[in-house]
Amino acid sequence: MRIGNKELVVIGDRVLIKREDLEERTKVGLYLPQTVVEKEDVQSGRILATGPGLPLPETPEEDEPWRNGPKEPRYLPLQVEEGDFALFLQKAAMEISFAGEKYLIVPQASILVVIRELDPLMDEEEGLDGLEDLDDLGI
């Protein structure tokens, strides 16, 4: 994530989350103090950036000794994506401040569920209708 001339790089299997507005009232209408709201076990927020994933170990390539070039690191990609809305365990989150804004760094293992908005241009029915149009092309 880049702000001005500074860039925030997320490392490993961690994600950068901007916490959503915390619920200050109970379902019956009682107002809660901020200290109680922040101590909830499960929090929610929008994922702004993700790390590259879990690093995979290097595999020995002794069968091709002529390959001496630099080896690119390999990663197991994360399941979460930028823009997802996540519910995560507050205990595992670490709060940071970057460019005057507060963010949370959360390991992917602490994310319970993700709500991902699907592309409205392509839902299941429209996708199947597109397959019918292939008959007109003679395919």
C-alpha positions as CSV (number, residue, x, y, z in Angstrom):
1,M,0.0,0.0,0.0
2,R,1.5,3.3,-1.0
3,I,0.8,6.7,0.6
4,G,2.8,9.6,-0.8
5,N,6.4,8.6,-1.1
6,K,6.1,5.8,1.5
7,E,5.1,2.2,0.8
8,L,3.8,-0.3,3.4
9,V,4.8,-3.8,2.4
10,V,3.0,-6.7,4.0
11,I,5.2,-9.7,4.7
12,G,4.5,-13.5,4.6
13,D,1.0,-14.7,5.4
14,R,-0.2,-11.5,7.0
15,V,-2.9,-9.1,5.8
16,L,-3.4,-5.4,6.4
17,I,-6.9,-4.6,7.6
18,K,-8.7,-1.3,8.1
19,R,-11.2,-1.9,10.9
20,E,-14.8,-1.1,10.2
21,D,-16.7,1.2,12.6
22,L,-17.2,-0.7,15.8
23,E,-20.7,-1.4,17.1
24,E,-21.2,1.1,20.0
25,R,-24.6,-0.1,20.9
26,T,-26.1,-3.5,21.9
27,K,-29.1,-5.0,20.1
28,V,-31.4,-3.6,22.8
29,G,-29.9,0.0,22.4
30,L,-27.4,0.2,25.3
31,Y,-24.3,2.3,24.5
32,L,-21.0,0.5,25.2
33,P,-17.8,2.3,26.3
34,Q,-15.0,2.2,23.7
35,T,-12.9,-0.1,25.9
36,V,-15.6,-2.8,25.9
37,V,-16.1,-2.5,22.2
38,E,-12.4,-2.9,21.4
39,K,-12.1,-6.1,23.6
40,E,-14.6,-8.1,21.5
41,D,-13.2,-11.5,20.6
42,V,-14.1,-11.2,16.9
43,Q,-13.6,-8.0,14.9
44,S,-14.3,-7.1,11.3
45,G,-12.7,-5.0,8.7
46,R,-11.8,-4.5,5.0
47,I,-8.6,-6.1,3.7
48,L,-6.4,-3.4,2.1
49,A,-3.2,-5.4,1.3
50,T,-1.9,-9.0,1.6
51,G,1.5,-10.5,1.8
52,P,2.8,-12.9,-0.8
53,G,1.9,-16.0,1.2
54,L,3.7,-18.8,3.1
55,P,7.2,-19.3,1.8
56,L,7.9,-22.7,0.4
57,P,11.2,-24.5,1.0
58,E,13.8,-24.6,-1.8
59,T,14.0,-27.8,-3.7
60,P,17.4,-29.2,-4.5
61,E,18.2,-29.2,-8.2
62,E,21.3,-31.3,-8.2
63,D,20.2,-33.0,-11.4
64,E,20.9,-29.8,-13.3
65,P,24.2,-28.4,-11.9
66,W,24.6,-25.9,-14.8
67,R,21.7,-23.9,-13.4
68,N,23.5,-21.4,-11.2
69,G,21.1,-18.4,-11.7
70,P,19.3,-16.7,-8.9
71,K,16.4,-18.7,-7.5
72,E,13.1,-16.9,-7.2
73,P,11.4,-17.4,-3.8
74,R,8.2,-19.5,-4.1
75,Y,5.1,-18.9,-2.0
76,L,1.9,-20.7,-1.2
77,P,-0.7,-18.0,-2.0
78,L,-3.2,-16.7,0.5
79,Q,-6.9,-17.4,0.2
80,V,-7.9,-13.8,1.0
81,E,-7.8,-11.0,-1.5
82,E,-7.6,-7.2,-1.3
83,G,-11.1,-5.8,-0.9
84,D,-12.5,-8.8,1.0
85,F,-14.5,-8.1,4.2
86,A,-13.0,-10.3,7.0
87,L,-14.0,-11.4,10.4
88,F,-10.9,-12.2,12.5
89,L,-9.8,-12.9,16.0
90,Q,-8.9,-9.7,17.8
91,K,-6.3,-11.5,20.0
92,A,-4.0,-12.1,17.0
93,A,-4.2,-8.6,15.6
94,M,-1.5,-6.1,16.0
95,E,-2.4,-2.4,15.6
96,I,-0.1,-0.1,13.7
97,S,-0.2,3.5,12.7
98,F,0.8,4.5,9.1
99,A,0.5,8.0,7.7
100,G,-1.8,9.1,10.5
101,E,-4.2,6.2,10.0
102,K,-4.7,3.1,12.2
103,Y,-4.5,-0.4,10.7
104,L,-4.4,-3.9,11.9
105,I,-1.9,-6.6,10.8
106,V,-3.5,-10.0,11.1
107,P,-2.1,-13.5,10.2
108,Q,-4.3,-15.3,7.7
109,A,-4.7,-18.2,10.2
110,S,-6.7,-15.8,12.5
111,I,-9.2,-14.9,9.8
112,L,-12.4,-16.8,10.4
113,V,-14.5,-16.0,7.4
114,V,-14.3,-13.7,4.4
115,I,-17.1,-12.0,2.5
116,R,-16.2,-11.4,-1.1
117,E,-18.3,-9.4,-3.5
118,L,-18.7,-11.2,-6.8
119,D,-18.6,-9.4,-10.1
120,P,-22.2,-8.3,-10.9
121,L,-21.6,-8.6,-14.6
122,M,-21.1,-12.4,-14.3
123,D,-23.4,-14.4,-12.2
124,E,-24.3,-18.1,-12.7
125,E,-27.3,-17.6,-14.9
126,E,-25.6,-15.1,-17.2
127,G,-22.6,-17.4,-17.5
128,L,-24.8,-20.3,-18.7
129,D,-26.6,-18.0,-21.1
130,G,-23.3,-17.1,-22.7
131,L,-22.6,-20.8,-23.4
132,E,-25.8,-21.0,-25.4
133,D,-24.5,-18.2,-27.7
134,L,-21.7,-20.5,-28.7
135,D,-24.2,-22.4,-30.8
136,D,-24.6,-19.4,-33.1
137,L,-20.8,-19.5,-33.8
138,G,-20.9,-23.1,-34.9
139,I,-18.8,-24.3,-32.0
